[in-house]
């Protein structure tokens, strides 16, 4: 079914020959749309379409350096590496160099050096060869280049062989199998000497761990007050230091001192001193009849 003319004119772009937009174009309506733009059919490519120069760039071959490129050109065309046609190889090499110069100037520097070498060899081959000593062939300008190409090809083939070898992590993985042993474990025998050493270690640790028991001794201040009064009974004066018993420990000394203070507080004893730094004396307090 052919759509109506009114619906077609809204989708048609301006004609290349200057036909105004909206004019009938029966020759284009019957064609299949070349693309769709935002869901609308496009029957002709836009004239102002901009495509970047490197938008559709495709690299079919990647080379690792000038020697790799030269070797590729020689082997691809089945040239004899000992008799290289310098004109054809140089021409093909320069075409590739011109391509990479427009994209990567740093990468092209190494290739340009080789290009200069090829041009030099080509120009030397156009000149008459230098006279060689009698019995020797004249020097071939391509000899150095051939030597470098052969060495590079040997190293490249050796690298390819090494890369073809199976590599751990890339081509294979190490198999790991865990087998559970359900056998009865057998422990080593213990000798008498080992038991003796173990017992000595236990005794050493036991000496390091010692318990210290603290007991509480109950002392009565009233009891020591009575002892002080009995010591003063029937004596006129007693020196202060004679009332203490240092051999019984600091606890007894403290209780005796507190007992003296209590007796002095209750005015049952008198503590006197004749002058500064003189001996201190204790006596019973005088109680009038």
C-alpha positions as CSV (number, residue, x, y, z in Angstrom):
1,X,0.0,0.0,0.0
2,X,1.5,3.4,-1.0
3,X,1.2,6.2,1.6
4,X,-0.5,9.4,0.8
5,X,1.6,12.3,-0.7
6,X,0.9,14.5,2.2
7,X,2.5,12.2,4.7
8,X,5.7,11.7,2.5
9,X,6.5,15.4,2.2
10,X,7.0,15.8,5.9
11,X,9.8,13.3,6.0
12,X,11.7,14.2,2.8
13,X,15.0,16.1,3.0
14,X,15.8,18.9,0.6
15,X,16.7,17.6,-2.8
16,X,20.3,18.0,-4.0
17,X,19.2,19.9,-7.1
18,X,17.6,22.7,-5.0
19,X,14.0,21.4,-4.8
20,X,12.4,23.2,-1.8
21,X,11.5,21.2,1.3
22,X,8.0,19.9,1.2
23,X,7.9,19.5,-2.6
24,X,6.7,16.2,-4.0
25,X,9.5,13.7,-4.8
26,X,7.7,10.7,-6.3
27,X,11.1,9.2,-7.5
28,X,12.4,8.9,-3.9
29,X,9.2,7.8,-2.2
30,X,9.4,4.4,-3.8
31,X,13.0,3.8,-2.6
32,X,13.9,2.0,0.6
33,X,15.2,4.3,3.4
34,X,19.0,4.2,3.7
35,X,18.8,4.8,7.5
36,X,16.7,6.0,10.4
37,X,17.4,9.2,12.3
38,X,15.5,9.5,15.7
39,X,13.1,6.9,14.4
40,X,12.3,8.7,11.1
41,X,13.3,7.2,7.8
42,X,16.2,8.8,5.9
43,X,16.0,8.4,2.1
44,X,19.3,10.2,1.2
45,X,22.6,10.8,2.9
46,X,22.9,14.4,4.2
47,X,25.2,16.6,2.2
48,X,26.7,18.3,5.3
49,X,27.6,15.0,7.1
50,X,31.1,15.2,8.7
51,X,33.1,12.0,9.2
52,X,36.5,12.3,11.0
53,X,39.4,11.2,8.8
54,X,40.4,8.4,11.2
55,X,36.9,7.3,12.2
56,X,37.0,4.2,10.1
57,X,40.8,3.5,10.4
58,X,41.7,-0.2,10.6
59,X,45.2,-1.6,11.3
60,X,45.5,-5.0,9.8
61,X,49.2,-5.5,10.7
62,X,51.1,-4.5,13.8
63,X,54.9,-4.4,13.7
64,X,57.4,-4.4,16.6
65,X,59.9,-2.2,14.8
66,X,61.6,-1.4,11.4
67,X,63.3,-4.8,11.1
68,X,59.9,-6.5,11.7
69,X,58.3,-4.5,9.0
70,X,61.1,-5.2,6.5
71,X,61.1,-8.9,7.2
72,X,57.3,-8.9,6.7
73,X,57.6,-7.2,3.3
74,X,60.3,-9.6,2.2
75,X,58.6,-12.8,3.4
76,X,55.2,-11.7,2.1
77,X,56.4,-11.3,-1.4
78,X,58.8,-14.3,-1.3
79,X,61.9,-12.2,-1.9
80,X,65.3,-13.8,-1.5
81,X,66.6,-12.3,1.7
82,X,70.2,-12.6,0.3
83,X,69.2,-10.7,-2.8
84,X,66.7,-8.1,-1.7
85,X,65.2,-5.9,-4.5
86,X,65.9,-2.6,-2.8
87,X,63.8,-0.5,-5.1
88,X,60.5,-2.4,-4.4
89,X,61.1,-2.9,-0.7
90,X,62.1,0.7,-0.1
91,X,59.0,2.0,-2.0
92,X,56.7,-0.2,0.1
93,X,58.5,0.7,3.3
94,X,58.1,4.4,2.6
95,X,54.4,4.0,2.0
96,X,54.0,2.5,5.5
97,X,56.2,5.2,7.1
98,X,54.2,8.0,5.5
99,X,51.1,6.4,7.1
100,X,52.4,6.3,10.6
101,X,54.1,9.8,10.3
102,X,50.6,11.4,10.2
103,X,49.5,9.6,13.3
104,X,52.4,9.0,15.7
105,X,55.5,11.2,15.2
106,X,57.5,9.5,18.0
107,X,56.8,6.1,16.6
108,X,57.8,7.2,13.1
109,X,61.3,8.4,14.3
110,X,62.7,4.9,14.5
111,X,61.2,4.0,11.1
112,X,62.6,7.1,9.5
113,X,66.1,6.1,10.6
114,X,65.7,2.8,8.8
115,X,64.2,4.5,5.8
116,X,67.3,6.7,5.5
117,X,69.4,3.5,5.7
118,X,67.4,1.9,2.9
119,X,67.7,5.0,0.7
120,X,71.5,5.0,1.3
121,X,71.8,1.3,0.4
122,X,69.7,1.9,-2.7
123,X,71.9,4.9,-3.8
124,X,75.1,2.9,-3.2
125,X,73.8,0.1,-5.4
126,X,73.3,2.6,-8.2
127,X,76.9,3.6,-8.0
128,X,79.8,1.5,-9.4
129,X,81.2,-0.9,-6.7
130,X,84.4,-0.1,-5.1
131,X,87.4,-2.1,-6.4
132,X,88.0,-5.1,-4.2
133,X,91.4,-6.8,-3.6
134,X,92.3,-9.5,-6.1
135,X,90.5,-12.8,-5.4
136,X,87.7,-11.2,-3.3
137,X,84.2,-10.2,-4.4
138,X,83.2,-6.5,-4.1
139,X,81.4,-5.6,-1.0
140,X,77.6,-5.8,-1.2
141,X,75.9,-2.6,0.3
142,X,73.0,-4.9,1.5
143,X,75.3,-7.2,3.5
144,X,74.9,-5.4,6.9
145,X,71.1,-5.2,6.4
146,X,70.9,-8.9,5.5
147,X,72.9,-9.8,8.6
148,X,70.6,-7.8,10.9
149,X,67.5,-9.3,9.3
150,X,68.7,-12.9,9.6
151,X,69.6,-12.3,13.3
152,X,66.3,-10.7,14.0
153,X,64.4,-13.6,12.2
154,X,66.3,-16.1,14.3
155,X,65.4,-14.3,17.6
156,X,61.8,-13.9,16.5
157,X,61.5,-17.6,15.7
158,X,63.1,-18.6,19.0
159,X,60.7,-16.3,20.8
160,X,57.7,-17.9,19.0
161,X,58.9,-21.4,20.0
162,X,59.2,-20.3,23.6
163,X,55.8,-18.7,23.5
164,X,54.4,-21.9,22.0
165,X,55.5,-24.0,25.0
166,X,52.9,-24.6,27.6
167,X,53.0,-22.0,30.3
168,X,51.7,-22.3,33.8
169,X,48.7,-20.1,34.4
170,X,48.1,-19.6,30.7
171,X,47.8,-23.1,29.2
172,X,47.5,-25.3,32.3
173,X,47.0,-25.1,36.0
174,X,48.6,-27.2,38.7
175,X,46.4,-29.9,40.0
176,X,45.9,-30.1,43.7
177,X,44.4,-33.2,45.4
178,X,43.8,-33.5,49.1
179,X,43.6,-37.0,50.5
180,X,42.3,-37.5,54.0
181,X,44.2,-40.1,56.0
182,X,41.9,-42.1,58.2
183,X,44.6,-44.3,59.8
184,X,45.2,-44.5,63.5
185,X,47.8,-41.9,64.6
186,X,50.9,-43.3,66.1
187,X,52.5,-41.2,68.7
188,X,56.3,-41.5,69.5
189,X,57.4,-43.4,72.6
190,X,58.4,-41.5,75.7
191,X,61.6,-42.4,77.5
192,X,62.2,-42.2,81.3
193,X,64.7,-39.4,80.8
194,X,62.0,-37.3,79.2
195,X,59.6,-37.9,82.2
196,X,62.4,-36.9,84.6
197,X,63.0,-33.6,82.8
198,X,59.3,-32.9,82.7
199,X,59.1,-33.5,86.5
200,X,62.0,-31.1,87.1
201,X,60.3,-28.4,85.1
202,X,57.1,-28.8,87.2
203,X,59.1,-28.5,90.4
204,X,60.8,-25.3,89.2
205,X,57.5,-23.8,88.4
206,X,56.1,-24.8,91.8
207,X,58.9,-23.0,93.5
208,X,58.1,-19.8,91.7
209,X,54.5,-19.9,92.8
210,X,54.4,-19.4,96.6
211,X,51.4,-18.5,98.7
212,X,51.8,-15.8,101.5
213,X,49.1,-16.0,104.1
214,X,48.4,-12.9,106.2
215,X,46.8,-13.4,109.6
216,X,45.1,-10.6,111.6
217,X,46.4,-10.2,115.1
218,X,43.8,-8.7,117.5
219,X,45.4,-6.3,120.1
220,X,43.4,-4.5,122.8
221,X,44.3,-0.9,123.6
222,X,42.7,-1.4,127.1
223,X,45.0,-4.4,127.8
224,X,48.1,-2.4,127.0
225,X,46.8,0.5,129.1
226,X,46.7,-1.9,132.1
227,X,50.2,-3.1,131.3
228,X,51.6,0.5,131.3
229,X,49.9,1.2,134.6
230,X,51.4,-2.0,136.1
231,X,54.9,-1.0,134.8
232,X,54.5,2.5,136.5
233,X,53.2,1.0,139.7
234,X,55.6,1.6,142.6
235,X,58.1,3.6,140.5
236,X,58.6,7.3,140.7
237,X,59.6,7.9,137.0
238,X,60.0,5.6,134.0
239,X,61.8,6.7,130.9
240,X,59.4,6.9,127.9
241,X,61.4,4.5,125.7
242,X,61.5,1.8,128.5
243,X,57.7,1.3,128.1
244,X,58.0,-0.1,124.6
245,X,59.0,-3.6,123.4
246,X,60.5,-3.3,119.9
247,X,61.2,-7.1,119.7
248,X,57.4,-7.7,119.4
249,X,57.0,-5.8,116.2
250,X,55.7,-2.5,114.9
251,X,52.0,-3.5,115.7
252,X,52.7,-3.7,119.4
253,X,54.6,-0.5,119.4
254,X,51.7,1.3,117.8
255,X,49.2,-0.1,120.3
256,X,51.5,0.8,123.2
257,X,51.8,4.4,122.0
258,X,48.0,4.7,121.6
259,X,47.6,3.3,125.2
260,X,49.9,6.0,126.5
261,X,47.9,8.7,124.7
262,X,44.7,7.4,126.2
263,X,46.2,7.3,129.7
264,X,47.4,10.9,129.3
265,X,44.0,11.9,128.0
266,X,42.3,10.4,131.1
267,X,44.9,12.1,133.3
268,X,46.0,8.8,134.7
269,X,49.7,9.4,133.9
270,X,51.9,12.5,133.6
271,X,54.5,12.9,130.8
272,X,57.2,15.4,131.7
273,X,60.5,16.7,130.2
274,X,63.0,19.0,132.0
275,X,64.1,20.9,128.9
276,X,64.2,20.7,125.1
277,X,65.8,17.5,123.8
278,X,66.0,16.1,127.3
279,X,64.8,12.6,128.1
280,X,61.0,12.1,128.4
281,X,59.7,10.6,131.6
282,X,56.4,9.0,132.5
283,X,54.9,8.6,135.9
284,X,51.5,7.9,137.6
285,X,49.4,11.0,138.1
286,X,49.2,12.3,141.7
287,X,45.8,12.0,143.2
288,X,45.3,13.8,146.5
289,X,43.6,11.9,149.3
